[in-house]
Amino acid sequence: MTRDEYIQRADTQLKLVRTEYELTQDEMAACIGISKKTLVGVEKGRGSLGWTGAVALCSLFSQSSVLQNTFGGDMQDILKALAFERVQPKYPKTMGGRVWWEETEQGSGWHIQRNYISRHYRVLTDDDRHVFSSFDLDAARAAAAEYERESSK
């Protein structure tokens, strides 16, 4: 998934999320920091939230079943994979991802999971600490190998 694909999905779900939360257009626009005119344009398919608006929507309404079904659970992982494509921060421990994730590979001290819906990968330590996210399996493998090298020192 690219940033543009992420934004497009957020754009198409905006009205459903607004309806799910029983918000008026004025209320939703105020929540995510855009004008009502922009919101109406997005809902009618004539505009876009852009990166910042899509991030705001998915962060503020992260408990939305509409968004969770669109992005495969917690969209924060996808946001991080897209936002940190060139930078890798230290992630906190996860719950291990039993619902939206399939195990794809395992090594010494790590495992790689792939999200069923968004198809992005993440590398977790054996104690389920998140160390890397990417849509590129080779990049995930490289991060896992680097983690294995670093942890064996």
N, CA, C and O atoms as a GROMACS GRO file, in nm:
protein
  612
    1MET      N    1   0.084  -0.118   0.000
    1MET     CA    2   0.000   0.000   0.000
    1MET      C    3   0.088   0.124   0.000
    1MET      O    4   0.189   0.130   0.070
    2THR      N    5   0.051   0.222  -0.078
    2THR     CA    6   0.122   0.349  -0.082
    2THR      C    7   0.045   0.453  -0.002
    2THR      O    8  -0.069   0.429   0.040
    3ARG      N    9   0.107   0.569   0.020
    3ARG     CA   10   0.036   0.677   0.088
    3ARG      C   11  -0.089   0.716   0.009
    3ARG      O   12  -0.195   0.739   0.066
    4ASP      N   13  -0.076   0.722  -0.124
    4ASP     CA   14  -0.191   0.760  -0.206
    4ASP      C   15  -0.305   0.661  -0.192
    4ASP      O   16  -0.421   0.701  -0.185
    5GLU      N   17  -0.275   0.532  -0.187
    5GLU     CA   18  -0.379   0.430  -0.169
    5GLU      C   19  -0.443   0.443  -0.030
    5GLU      O   20  -0.564   0.429  -0.015
    6TYR      N   21  -0.360   0.472   0.069
    6TYR     CA   22  -0.411   0.491   0.205
    6TYR      C   23  -0.508   0.609   0.209
    6TYR      O   24  -0.617   0.600   0.265
    7ILE      N   25  -0.467   0.719   0.149
    7ILE     CA   26  -0.551   0.839   0.146
    7ILE      C   27  -0.681   0.810   0.072
    7ILE      O   28  -0.789   0.850   0.118
    8GLN      N   29  -0.673   0.741  -0.040
    8GLN     CA   30  -0.792   0.710  -0.118
    8GLN      C   31  -0.891   0.626  -0.036
    8GLN      O   32  -1.012   0.650  -0.040
    9ARG      N   33  -0.840   0.528   0.036
    9ARG     CA   34  -0.928   0.445   0.120
    9ARG      C   35  -0.993   0.528   0.230
    9ARG      O   36  -1.112   0.512   0.259
   10ALA      N   37  -0.914   0.616   0.292
   10ALA     CA   38  -0.970   0.704   0.396
   10ALA      C   39  -1.077   0.795   0.337
   10ALA      O   40  -1.183   0.814   0.396
   11ASP      N   41  -1.049   0.850   0.219
   11ASP     CA   42  -1.147   0.936   0.152
   11ASP      C   43  -1.280   0.864   0.132
   11ASP      O   44  -1.386   0.919   0.160
   12THR      N   45  -1.273   0.741   0.083
   12THR     CA   46  -1.396   0.669   0.050
   12THR      C   47  -1.474   0.625   0.174
   12THR      O   48  -1.594   0.597   0.165
   13GLN      N   49  -1.408   0.620   0.288
   13GLN     CA   50  -1.475   0.576   0.411
   13GLN      C   51  -1.520   0.691   0.500
   13GLN      O   52  -1.587   0.668   0.601
   14LEU      N   53  -1.485   0.813   0.464
   14LEU     CA   54  -1.514   0.929   0.549
   14LEU      C   55  -1.662   0.938   0.587
   14LEU      O   56  -1.695   0.952   0.705
   15LYS      N   57  -1.750   0.932   0.491
   15LYS     CA   58  -1.893   0.947   0.519
   15LYS      C   59  -1.944   0.832   0.606
   15LYS      O   60  -2.026   0.854   0.696
   16LEU      N   61  -1.897   0.710   0.581
   16LEU     CA   62  -1.940   0.597   0.663
   16LEU      C   63  -1.895   0.612   0.808
   16LEU      O   64  -1.969   0.578   0.900
   17VAL      N   65  -1.773   0.661   0.827
   17VAL     CA   66  -1.724   0.682   0.964
   17VAL      C   67  -1.806   0.791   1.031
   17VAL      O   68  -1.846   0.778   1.147
   18ARG      N   69  -1.832   0.899   0.959
   18ARG     CA   70  -1.913   1.008   1.014
   18ARG      C   71  -2.051   0.956   1.056
   18ARG      O   72  -2.101   0.990   1.163
   19THR      N   73  -2.110   0.874   0.970
   19THR     CA   74  -2.241   0.816   1.000
   19THR      C   75  -2.233   0.720   1.119
   19THR      O   76  -2.321   0.720   1.205
   20GLU      N   77  -2.128   0.639   1.121
   20GLU     CA   78  -2.110   0.545   1.232
   20GLU      C   79  -2.105   0.617   1.366
   20GLU      O   80  -2.159   0.569   1.465
   21TYR      N   81  -2.041   0.733   1.370
   21TYR     CA   82  -2.027   0.810   1.493
   21TYR      C   83  -2.141   0.911   1.513
   21TYR      O   84  -2.142   0.987   1.609
   22GLU      N   85  -2.238   0.908   1.420
   22GLU     CA   86  -2.355   0.996   1.427
   22GLU      C   87  -2.317   1.143   1.439
   22GLU      O   88  -2.371   1.215   1.523
   23LEU      N   89  -2.224   1.187   1.354
   23LEU     CA   90  -2.180   1.326   1.354
   23LEU      C   91  -2.236   1.398   1.232
   23LEU      O   92  -2.254   1.339   1.126
   24THR      N   93  -2.263   1.525   1.248
   24THR     CA   94  -2.302   1.607   1.134
   24THR      C   95  -2.176   1.640   1.054
   24THR      O   96  -2.064   1.616   1.099
   25GLN      N   97  -2.196   1.694   0.935
   25GLN     CA   98  -2.080   1.734   0.855
   25GLN      C   99  -2.001   1.843   0.927
   25GLN      O  100  -1.878   1.841   0.924
   26ASP      N  101  -2.070   1.937   0.990
   26ASP     CA  102  -2.001   2.043   1.065
   26ASP      C  103  -1.917   1.984   1.178
   26ASP      O  104  -1.802   2.024   1.198
   27GLU      N  105  -1.975   1.890   1.252
   27GLU     CA  106  -1.903   1.829   1.365
   27GLU      C  107  -1.782   1.750   1.318
   27GLU      O  108  -1.674   1.762   1.375
   28MET      N  109  -1.799   1.670   1.213
   28MET     CA  110  -1.688   1.590   1.163
   28MET      C  111  -1.576   1.679   1.110
   28MET      O  112  -1.458   1.654   1.136
   29ALA      N  113  -1.613   1.782   1.035
   29ALA     CA  114  -1.513   1.874   0.982
   29ALA      C  115  -1.432   1.937   1.095
   29ALA      O  116  -1.309   1.948   1.086
   30ALA      N  117  -1.500   1.978   1.201
   30ALA     CA  118  -1.432   2.038   1.316
   30ALA      C  119  -1.339   1.936   1.384
   30ALA      O  120  -1.229   1.971   1.426
   31CYS      N  121  -1.384   1.811   1.394
   31CYS     CA  122  -1.303   1.707   1.459
   31CYS      C  123  -1.171   1.684   1.387
   31CYS      O  124  -1.066   1.674   1.451
   32ILE      N  125  -1.175   1.675   1.256
   32ILE     CA  126  -1.052   1.640   1.183
   32ILE      C  127  -0.978   1.762   1.128
   32ILE      O  128  -0.876   1.749   1.062
   33GLY      N  129  -1.032   1.882   1.156
   33GLY     CA  130  -0.959   2.004   1.124
   33GLY      C  131  -0.965   2.048   0.979
   33GLY      O  132  -0.869   2.103   0.926
   34ILE      N  133  -1.078   2.024   0.914
   34ILE     CA  134  -1.096   2.070   0.776
   34ILE      C  135  -1.225   2.151   0.769
   34ILE      O  136  -1.306   2.148   0.861
   35SER      N  137  -1.244   2.223   0.659
   35SER     CA  138  -1.366   2.300   0.642
   35SER      C  139  -1.481   2.207   0.603
   35SER      O  140  -1.459   2.098   0.550
   36LYS      N  141  -1.602   2.252   0.629
   36LYS     CA  142  -1.719   2.174   0.588
   36LYS      C  143  -1.719   2.159   0.436
   36LYS      O  144  -1.756   2.054   0.384
   37LYS      N  145  -1.679   2.263   0.365
   37LYS     CA  146  -1.675   2.259   0.219
   37LYS      C  147  -1.582   2.148   0.171
   37LYS      O  148  -1.615   2.074   0.078
   38THR      N  149  -1.466   2.136   0.233
   38THR     CA  150  -1.371   2.030   0.198
   38THR      C  151  -1.431   1.893   0.228
   38THR      O  152  -1.422   1.802   0.147
   39LEU      N  153  -1.493   1.879   0.346
   39LEU     CA  154  -1.555   1.753   0.384
   39LEU      C  155  -1.662   1.712   0.283
   39LEU      O  156  -1.666   1.596   0.240
   40VAL      N  157  -1.748   1.804   0.245
   40VAL     CA  158  -1.854   1.775   0.149
   40VAL      C  159  -1.792   1.730   0.016
   40VAL      O  160  -1.840   1.636  -0.047
   41GLY      N  161  -1.687   1.798  -0.026
   41GLY     CA  162  -1.619   1.760  -0.150
   41GLY      C  163  -1.562   1.620  -0.145
   41GLY      O  164  -1.571   1.545  -0.242
   42VAL      N  165  -1.502   1.584  -0.032
   42VAL     CA  166  -1.446   1.450  -0.016
   42VAL      C  167  -1.559   1.347  -0.018
   42VAL      O  168  -1.548   1.244  -0.085
   43GLU      N  169  -1.666   1.374   0.055
   43GLU     CA  170  -1.777   1.280   0.060
   43GLU      C  171  -1.841   1.260  -0.078
   43GLU      O  172  -1.895   1.153  -0.106
   44LYS      N  173  -1.836   1.361  -0.162
   44LYS     CA  174  -1.894   1.351  -0.297
   44LYS      C  175  -1.792   1.303  -0.400
   44LYS      O  176  -1.824   1.294  -0.519
   45GLY      N  177  -1.672   1.272  -0.357
   45GLY     CA  178  -1.570   1.220  -0.447
   45GLY      C  179  -1.503   1.326  -0.531
   45GLY      O  180  -1.440   1.294  -0.632
   46ARG      N  181  -1.515   1.453  -0.492
   46ARG     CA  182  -1.455   1.562  -0.569
   46ARG      C  183  -1.336   1.625  -0.499
   46ARG      O  184  -1.284   1.727  -0.544
   47GLY      N  185  -1.292   1.566  -0.391
   47GLY     CA  186  -1.179   1.619  -0.316
   47GLY      C  187  -1.111   1.508  -0.240
   47GLY      O  188  -1.150   1.391  -0.249
   48SER      N  189  -1.010   1.544  -0.164
   48SER     CA  190  -0.935   1.446  -0.087
   48SER      C  191  -0.895   1.504   0.048
   48SER      O  192  -0.874   1.625   0.062
   49LEU      N  193  -0.886   1.416   0.146
   49LEU     CA  194  -0.838   1.456   0.277
   49LEU      C  195  -0.689   1.487   0.275
   49LEU      O  196  -0.641   1.564   0.357
   50GLY      N  197  -0.618   1.429   0.181
   50GLY     CA  198  -0.473   1.442   0.182
   50GLY      C  199  -0.413   1.360   0.294
   50GLY      O  200  -0.485   1.299   0.373
   51TRP      N  201  -0.281   1.358   0.302
   51TRP     CA  202  -0.212   1.277   0.401
   51TRP      C  203  -0.250   1.319   0.543
   51TRP      O  204  -0.284   1.234   0.626
   52THR      N  205  -0.243   1.448   0.572
   52THR     CA  206  -0.269   1.495   0.708
   52THR      C  207  -0.412   1.467   0.750
   52THR      O  208  -0.436   1.424   0.863
   53GLY      N  209  -0.507   1.490   0.662
   53GLY     CA  210  -0.647   1.464   0.694
   53GLY      C  211  -0.675   1.316   0.714
   53GLY      O  212  -0.751   1.278   0.803
   54ALA      N  213  -0.614   1.232   0.629
   54ALA     CA  214  -0.632   1.087   0.642
   54ALA      C  215  -0.572   1.038   0.775
   54ALA      O  216  -0.631   0.952   0.842
   55VAL      N  217  -0.457   1.091   0.812
   55VAL     CA  218  -0.395   1.055   0.940
   55VAL      C  219  -0.485   1.098   1.055
   55VAL      O  220  -0.505   1.023   1.151
   56ALA      N  221  -0.538   1.220   1.046
   56ALA     CA  222  -0.627   1.269   1.152
   56ALA      C  223  -0.752   1.181   1.163
   56ALA      O  224  -0.790   1.141   1.273
   57LEU      N  225  -0.815   1.150   1.051
   57LEU     CA  226  -0.935   1.067   1.053
   57LEU      C  227  -0.906   0.932   1.117
   57LEU      O  228  -0.978   0.889   1.208
   58CYS      N  229  -0.802   0.865   1.070
   58CYS     CA  230  -0.773   0.730   1.118
   58CYS      C  231  -0.720   0.727   1.261
   58CYS      O  232  -0.736   0.627   1.331
   59SER      N  233  -0.656   0.834   1.304
   59SER     CA  234  -0.608   0.840   1.442
   59SER      C  235  -0.722   0.870   1.539
   59SER      O  236  -0.736   0.804   1.641
   60LEU      N  237  -0.802   0.969   1.505
   60LEU     CA  238  -0.910   1.010   1.594
   60LEU      C  239  -1.023   0.908   1.601
   60LEU      O  240  -1.089   0.894   1.704
   61PHE      N  241  -1.045   0.836   1.490
   61PHE     CA  242  -1.154   0.739   1.485
   61PHE      C  243  -1.099   0.597   1.472
   61PHE      O  244  -1.154   0.514   1.399
   62SER      N  245  -0.991   0.571   1.543
   62SER     CA  246  -0.924   0.441   1.533
   62SER      C  247  -1.010   0.325   1.581
   62SER      O  248  -0.983   0.210   1.546
   63GLN      N  249  -1.113   0.351   1.659
   63GLN     CA  250  -1.202   0.245   1.707
   63GLN      C  251  -1.316   0.217   1.610
   63GLN      O  252  -1.401   0.132   1.638
   64SER      N  253  -1.319   0.287   1.499
   64SER     CA  254  -1.426   0.270   1.400
   64SER      C  255  -1.419   0.131   1.338
   64SER      O  256  -1.314   0.089   1.288
   65SER      N  257  -1.531   0.060   1.341
   65SER     CA  258  -1.534  -0.072   1.277
   65SER      C  259  -1.521  -0.058   1.125
   65SER      O  260  -1.467  -0.146   1.059
   66VAL      N  261  -1.570   0.052   1.070
   66VAL     CA  262  -1.555   0.078   0.926
   66VAL      C  263  -1.407   0.085   0.890
   66VAL      O  264  -1.363   0.020   0.795
   67LEU      N  265  -1.331   0.164   0.965
   67LEU     CA  266  -1.188   0.178   0.936
   67LEU      C  267  -1.110   0.050   0.968
   67LEU      O  268  -1.020   0.013   0.893
   68GLN      N  269  -1.144  -0.016   1.076
   68GLN     CA  270  -1.074  -0.139   1.110
   68GLN      C  271  -1.094  -0.245   1.002
   68GLN      O  272  -1.000  -0.317   0.968
   69ASN      N  273  -1.214  -0.254   0.947
   69ASN     CA  274  -1.239  -0.350   0.840
   69ASN      C  275  -1.176  -0.307   0.708
   69ASN      O  276  -1.142  -0.391   0.625
   70THR      N  277  -1.159  -0.179   0.689
   70THR     CA  278  -1.096  -0.127   0.567
   70THR      C  279  -0.946  -0.151   0.568
   70THR      O  280  -0.887  -0.186   0.466
   71PHE      N  281  -0.884  -0.131   0.686
   71PHE     CA  282  -0.738  -0.137   0.694
   71PHE      C  283  -0.684  -0.261   0.763
   71PHE      O  284  -0.562  -0.278   0.770
   72GLY      N  285  -0.768  -0.346   0.815
   72GLY     CA  286  -0.720  -0.470   0.876
   72GLY      C  287  -0.680  -0.453   1.020
   72GLY      O  288  -0.571  -0.494   1.059
   73GLY      N  289  -0.766  -0.395   1.099
   73GLY     CA  290  -0.737  -0.380   1.242
   73GLY      C  291  -0.683  -0.243   1.272
   73GLY      O  292  -0.733  -0.143   1.221
   74ASP      N  293  -0.583  -0.238   1.354
   74ASP     CA  294  -0.525  -0.112   1.401
   74ASP      C  295  -0.453  -0.041   1.288
   74ASP      O  296  -0.349  -0.088   1.241
   75MET      N  297  -0.506   0.072   1.244
   75MET     CA  298  -0.442   0.143   1.133
   75MET      C  299  -0.315   0.214   1.174
   75MET      O  300  -0.244   0.266   1.088
   76GLN      N  301  -0.285   0.218   1.302
   76GLN     CA  302  -0.161   0.283   1.345
   76GLN      C  303  -0.038   0.213   1.286
   76GLN      O  304   0.061   0.280   1.253
   77ASP      N  305  -0.042   0.082   1.275
   77ASP     CA  306   0.071   0.010   1.215
   77ASP      C  307   0.092   0.052   1.070
   77ASP      O  308   0.205   0.072   1.026
   78ILE      N  309  -0.017   0.066   0.997
   78ILE     CA  310  -0.007   0.107   0.857
   78ILE      C  311   0.045   0.250   0.849
   78ILE      O  312   0.133   0.280   0.768
   79LEU      N  313  -0.008   0.337   0.934
   79LEU     CA  314   0.040   0.475   0.937
   79LEU      C  315   0.190   0.480   0.963
   79LEU      O  316   0.263   0.555   0.898
   80LYS      N  317   0.235   0.400   1.058
   80LYS     CA  318   0.378   0.398   1.090
   80LYS      C  319   0.460   0.345   0.974
   80LYS      O  320   0.566   0.398   0.944
   81ALA      N  321   0.411   0.241   0.909
   81ALA     CA  322   0.484   0.186   0.794
   81ALA      C  323   0.498   0.289   0.684
   81ALA      O  324   0.603   0.299   0.621
   82LEU      N  325   0.392   0.365   0.661
   82LEU     CA  326   0.396   0.467   0.556
   82LEU      C  327   0.476   0.590   0.600
   82LEU      O  328   0.555   0.644   0.522
   83ALA      N  329   0.456   0.635   0.723
   83ALA     CA  330   0.522   0.756   0.771
   83ALA      C  331   0.672   0.737   0.791
   83ALA      O  332   0.750   0.829   0.769
   84PHE      N  333   0.711   0.617   0.834
   84PHE     CA  334   0.851   0.592   0.866
   84PHE      C  335   0.920   0.507   0.760
   84PHE      O  336   1.004   0.423   0.793
   85GLU      N  337   0.885   0.527   0.634
   85GLU     CA  338   0.946   0.448   0.527
   85GLU      C  339   1.098   0.462   0.526
   85GLU      O  340   1.169   0.368   0.491
   86ARG      N  341   1.148   0.579   0.562
   86ARG     CA  342   1.292   0.604   0.558
   86ARG      C  343   1.356   0.616   0.696
   86ARG      O  344   1.477   0.634   0.707
   87VAL      N  345   1.274   0.605   0.801
   87VAL     CA  346   1.321   0.620   0.939
   87VAL      C  347   1.258   0.508   1.020
   87VAL      O  348   1.139   0.481   1.004
   88GLN      N  349   1.332   0.444   1.106
   88GLN     CA  350   1.277   0.337   1.190
   88GLN      C  351   1.291   0.372   1.337
   88GLN      O  352   1.401   0.364   1.393
   89PRO      N  353   1.180   0.410   1.402
   89PRO     CA  354   1.184   0.439   1.546
   89PRO      C  355   1.182   0.312   1.629
   89PRO      O  356   1.165   0.202   1.575
   90LYS      N  357   1.199   0.326   1.757
   90LYS     CA  358   1.185   0.213   1.850
   90LYS      C  359   1.037   0.200   1.885
   90LYS      O  360   0.976   0.294   1.936
   91TYR      N  361   0.979   0.084   1.858
   91TYR     CA  362   0.837   0.060   1.885
   91TYR      C  363   0.818  -0.007   2.019
   91TYR      O  364   0.906  -0.081   2.064
   92PRO      N  365   0.704   0.017   2.085
   92PRO     CA  366   0.675  -0.053   2.212
   92PRO      C  367   0.629  -0.196   2.186
   92PRO      O  368   0.602  -0.235   2.072
   93LYS      N  369   0.619  -0.272   2.291
   93LYS     CA  370   0.574  -0.411   2.284
   93LYS      C  371   0.429  -0.419   2.237
   93LYS      O  372   0.347  -0.334   2.273
   94THR      N  373   0.396  -0.522   2.155
   94THR     CA  374   0.260  -0.541   2.105
   94THR      C  375   0.196  -0.660   2.177
   94THR      O  376   0.257  -0.721   2.264
   95MET      N  377   0.073  -0.690   2.141
   95MET     CA  378   0.004  -0.806   2.195
   95MET      C  379   0.028  -0.930   2.108
   95MET      O  380  -0.027  -1.037   2.137
   96GLY      N  381   0.106  -0.918   2.004
   96GLY     CA  382   0.141  -1.034   1.922
   96GLY      C  383   0.055  -1.052   1.799
   96GLY      O  384   0.084  -1.139   1.717
   97GLY      N  385  -0.050  -0.974   1.783
   97GLY     CA  386  -0.130  -0.973   1.661
   97GLY      C  387  -0.194  -1.105   1.626
   97GLY      O  388  -0.155  -1.167   1.526
   98ARG      N  389  -0.289  -1.148   1.701
   98ARG     CA  390  -0.350  -1.279   1.676
   98ARG      C  391  -0.469  -1.272   1.580
   98ARG      O  392  -0.507  -1.375   1.524
   99VAL      N  393  -0.529  -1.154   1.559
   99VAL     CA  394  -0.650  -1.146   1.478
   99VAL      C  395  -0.621  -1.107   1.334
   99VAL      O  396  -0.665  -1.176   1.242
  100TRP      N  397  -0.550  -1.000   1.312
  100TRP     CA  398  -0.530  -0.946   1.178
  100TRP      C  399  -0.400  -0.990   1.112
  100TRP      O  400  -0.369  -0.946   1.002
  101TRP      N  401  -0.324  -1.074   1.177
  101TRP     CA  402  -0.189  -1.105   1.131
  101TRP      C  403  -0.168  -1.253   1.108
  101TRP      O  404  -0.220  -1.336   1.182
  102GLU      N  405  -0.091  -1.285   1.005
  102GLU     CA  406  -0.048  -1.423   0.982
  102GLU      C  407   0.103  -1.428   0.997
  102GLU      O  408   0.175  -1.337   0.954
  103GLU      N  409   0.150  -1.535   1.057
  103GLU     CA  410   0.293  -1.555   1.071
  103GLU      C  411   0.347  -1.594   0.934
  103GLU      O  412   0.292  -1.682   0.868
  104THR      N  413   0.455  -1.529   0.892
  104THR     CA  414   0.512  -1.564   0.762
  104THR      C  415   0.650  -1.627   0.774
  104THR      O  416   0.682  -1.721   0.701
  105GLU      N  417   0.730  -1.577   0.866
  105GLU     CA  418   0.865  -1.631   0.884
  105GLU      C  419   0.905  -1.616   1.030
  105GLU      O  420   0.853  -1.533   1.103
  106GLN      N  421   1.001  -1.701   1.069
  106GLN     CA  422   1.048  -1.695   1.206
  106GLN      C  423   1.197  -1.723   1.207
  106GLN      O  424   1.247  -1.804   1.128
  107GLY      N  425   1.267  -1.656   1.297
  107GLY     CA  426   1.410  -1.677   1.311
  107GLY      C  427   1.448  -1.681   1.457
  107GLY      O  428   1.363  -1.700   1.544
  108SER      N  429   1.573  -1.662   1.482
  108SER     CA  430   1.623  -1.666   1.618
  108SER      C  431   1.592  -1.534   1.689
  108SER      O  432   1.662  -1.434   1.669
  109GLY      N  433   1.488  -1.534   1.771
  109GLY     CA  434   1.452  -1.416   1.848
  109GLY      C  435   1.353  -1.323   1.781
  109GLY      O  436   1.320  -1.218   1.837
  110TRP      N  437   1.304  -1.358   1.664
  110TRP     CA  438   1.212  -1.270   1.591
  110TRP      C  439   1.112  -1.350   1.507
  110TRP      O  440   1.131  -1.469   1.484
  111HIS      N  441   1.007  -1.283   1.463
  111HIS     CA  442   0.916  -1.340   1.365
  111HIS      C  443   0.855  -1.227   1.281
  111HIS      O  444   0.840  -1.114   1.327
  112ILE      N  445   0.822  -1.261   1.158
  112ILE     CA  446   0.761  -1.164   1.066
  112ILE      C  447   0.614  -1.202   1.050
  112ILE      O  448   0.580  -1.318   1.029
  113GLN      N  449   0.529  -1.101   1.060
  113GLN     CA  450   0.387  -1.118   1.039
  113GLN      C  451   0.341  -1.032   0.922
  113GLN      O  452   0.400  -0.928   0.895
  114ARG      N  453   0.235  -1.077   0.854
  114ARG     CA  454   0.177  -1.000   0.744
  114ARG      C  455   0.030  -0.976   0.776
  114ARG      O  456  -0.043  -1.068   0.813
  115ASN      N  457  -0.013  -0.851   0.760
  115ASN     CA  458  -0.151  -0.815   0.786
  115ASN      C  459  -0.240  -0.872   0.676
  115ASN      O  460  -0.209  -0.857   0.558
  116TYR      N  461  -0.349  -0.938   0.715
  116TYR     CA  462  -0.438  -1.002   0.619
  116TYR      C  463  -0.499  -0.904   0.520
  116TYR      O  464  -0.520  -0.939   0.404
  117ILE      N  465  -0.529  -0.783   0.563
  117ILE     CA  466  -0.599  -0.689   0.476
  117ILE      C  467  -0.505  -0.593   0.405
  117ILE      O  468  -0.506  -0.584   0.282
  118SER      N  469  -0.424  -0.520   0.479
  118SER     CA  470  -0.336  -0.421   0.416
  118SER      C  471  -0.216  -0.484   0.346
  118SER      O  472  -0.157  -0.425   0.256
  119ARG      N  473  -0.181  -0.607   0.390
  119ARG     CA  474  -0.071  -0.684   0.334
  119ARG      C  475   0.067  -0.629   0.372
  119ARG      O  476   0.166  -0.665   0.308
  120HIS      N  477   0.076  -0.542   0.473
  120HIS     CA  478   0.208  -0.495   0.514
  120HIS      C  479   0.267  -0.591   0.617
  120HIS      O  480   0.196  -0.668   0.682
  121TYR      N  481   0.396  -0.584   0.629
  121TYR     CA  482   0.472  -0.673   0.717
  121TYR      C  483   0.518  -0.598   0.841
  121TYR      O  484   0.534  -0.476   0.840
  122ARG      N  485   0.538  -0.674   0.948
  122ARG     CA  486   0.604  -0.620   1.066
  122ARG      C  487   0.693  -0.728   1.124
  122ARG      O  488   0.666  -0.847   1.113
  123VAL      N  489   0.799  -0.682   1.187
  123VAL     CA  490   0.892  -0.772   1.255
  123VAL      C  491   0.870  -0.754   1.404
  123VAL      O  492   0.873  -0.642   1.456
  124LEU      N  493   0.848  -0.867   1.473
  124LEU     CA  494   0.831  -0.866   1.618
  124LEU      C  495   0.940  -0.952   1.681
  124LEU      O  496   0.987  -1.049   1.622
  125THR      N  497   0.979  -0.914   1.801
  125THR     CA  498   1.071  -0.998   1.877
  125THR      C  499   0.992  -1.115   1.934
  125THR      O  500   0.869  -1.116   1.927
  126ASP      N  501   1.061  -1.212   1.990
  126ASP     CA  502   0.991  -1.327   2.050
  126ASP      C  503   0.897  -1.286   2.163
  126ASP      O  504   0.800  -1.357   2.192
  127ASP      N  505   0.926  -1.172   2.228
  127ASP     CA  506   0.834  -1.124   2.333
  127ASP      C  507   0.736  -1.020   2.277
  127ASP      O  508   0.680  -0.940   2.352
  128ASP      N  509   0.716  -1.022   2.144
  128ASP     CA  510   0.617  -0.940   2.073
  128ASP      C  511   0.644  -0.791   2.077
  128ASP      O  512   0.550  -0.711   2.075
  129ARG      N  513   0.771  -0.752   2.082
  129ARG     CA  514   0.807  -0.611   2.070
  129ARG      C  515   0.821  -0.580   1.921
  129ARG      O  516   0.892  -0.649   1.848
  130HIS      N  517   0.752  -0.475   1.878
  130HIS     CA  518   0.751  -0.434   1.737
  130HIS      C  519   0.883  -0.362   1.706
  130HIS      O  520   0.918  -0.265   1.773
  131VAL      N  521   0.955  -0.410   1.605
  131VAL     CA  522   1.083  -0.346   1.571
  131VAL      C  523   1.088  -0.290   1.430
  131VAL      O  524   1.179  -0.213   1.398
  132PHE      N  525   0.992  -0.325   1.344
  132PHE     CA  526   0.999  -0.277   1.206
  132PHE      C  527   0.865  -0.299   1.135
  132PHE      O  528   0.796  -0.396   1.162
  133SER      N  529   0.830  -0.206   1.044
  133SER     CA  530   0.711  -0.219   0.959
  133SER      C  531   0.746  -0.177   0.817
  133SER      O  532   0.820  -0.081   0.796
  134SER      N  533   0.691  -0.250   0.720
  134SER     CA  534   0.714  -0.216   0.580
  134SER      C  535   0.620  -0.296   0.491
  134SER      O  536   0.569  -0.400   0.532
  135PHE      N  537   0.596  -0.246   0.372
  135PHE     CA  538   0.521  -0.322   0.272
  135PHE      C  539   0.615  -0.410   0.189
  135PHE      O  540   0.570  -0.484   0.102
  136ASP      N  541   0.743  -0.401   0.216
  136ASP     CA  542   0.846  -0.473   0.141
  136ASP      C  543   0.898  -0.590   0.226
  136ASP      O  544   0.962  -0.568   0.329
  137LEU      N  545   0.871  -0.713   0.183
  137LEU     CA  546   0.914  -0.831   0.258
  137LEU      C  547   1.065  -0.838   0.270
  137LEU      O  548   1.118  -0.874   0.375
  138ASP      N  549   1.136  -0.802   0.164
  138ASP     CA  550   1.283  -0.805   0.170
  138ASP      C  551   1.336  -0.707   0.275
  138ASP      O  552   1.433  -0.736   0.344
  139ALA      N  553   1.273  -0.591   0.286
  139ALA     CA  554   1.314  -0.494   0.389
  139ALA      C  555   1.286  -0.550   0.528
  139ALA      O  556   1.366  -0.531   0.619
  140ALA      N  557   1.172  -0.618   0.544
  140ALA     CA  558   1.140  -0.679   0.673
  140ALA      C  559   1.241  -0.788   0.707
  140ALA      O  560   1.285  -0.800   0.821
  141ARG      N  561   1.277  -0.868   0.607
  141ARG     CA  562   1.377  -0.973   0.630
  141ARG      C  563   1.512  -0.912   0.669
  141ARG      O  564   1.580  -0.963   0.759
  142ALA      N  565   1.550  -0.804   0.603
  142ALA     CA  566   1.677  -0.738   0.635
  142ALA      C  567   1.673  -0.682   0.778
  142ALA      O  568   1.772  -0.693   0.850
  143ALA      N  569   1.560  -0.624   0.818
  143ALA     CA  570   1.546  -0.572   0.954
  143ALA      C  571   1.552  -0.685   1.056
  143ALA      O  572   1.612  -0.670   1.162
  144ALA      N  573   1.490  -0.798   1.024
  144ALA     CA  574   1.493  -0.913   1.114
  144ALA      C  575   1.635  -0.967   1.128
  144ALA      O  576   1.679  -1.000   1.238
  145ALA      N  577   1.706  -0.974   1.016
  145ALA     CA  578   1.845  -1.021   1.020
  145ALA      C  579   1.933  -0.926   1.102
  145ALA      O  580   2.019  -0.970   1.178
  146GLU      N  581   1.910  -0.796   1.086
  146GLU     CA  582   1.985  -0.698   1.162
  146GLU      C  583   1.953  -0.710   1.311
  146GLU      O  584   2.043  -0.701   1.395
  147TYR      N  585   1.825  -0.729   1.344
  147TYR     CA  586   1.787  -0.747   1.484
  147TYR      C  587   1.856  -0.870   1.541
  147TYR      O  588   1.906  -0.868   1.654
  148GLU      N  589   1.858  -0.980   1.462
  148GLU     CA  590   1.922  -1.103   1.509
  148GLU      C  591   2.071  -1.081   1.535
  148GLU      O  592   2.125  -1.126   1.635
  149ARG      N  593   2.137  -1.010   1.442
  149ARG     CA  594   2.281  -0.980   1.461
  149ARG      C  595   2.304  -0.897   1.587
  149ARG      O  596   2.393  -0.926   1.666
  150GLU      N  597   2.222  -0.792   1.604
  150GLU     CA  598   2.238  -0.702   1.719
  150GLU      C  599   2.209  -0.773   1.852
  150GLU      O  600   2.278  -0.749   1.951
  151SER      N  601   2.108  -0.858   1.853
  151SER     CA  602   2.071  -0.924   1.979
  151SER      C  603   2.166  -1.038   2.016
  151SER      O  604   2.166  -1.084   2.130
  152SER      N  605   2.246  -1.084   1.919
  152SER     CA  606   2.341  -1.192   1.950
  152SER      C  607   2.474  -1.141   2.001
  152SER      O  608   2.562  -1.220   2.037
  153LYS      N  609   2.491  -1.011   2.003
  153LYS     CA  610   2.618  -0.950   2.051
  153LYS      C  611   2.629  -0.956   2.201
  153LYS      O  612   2.729  -0.911   2.257
   0.00000   0.00000   0.00000
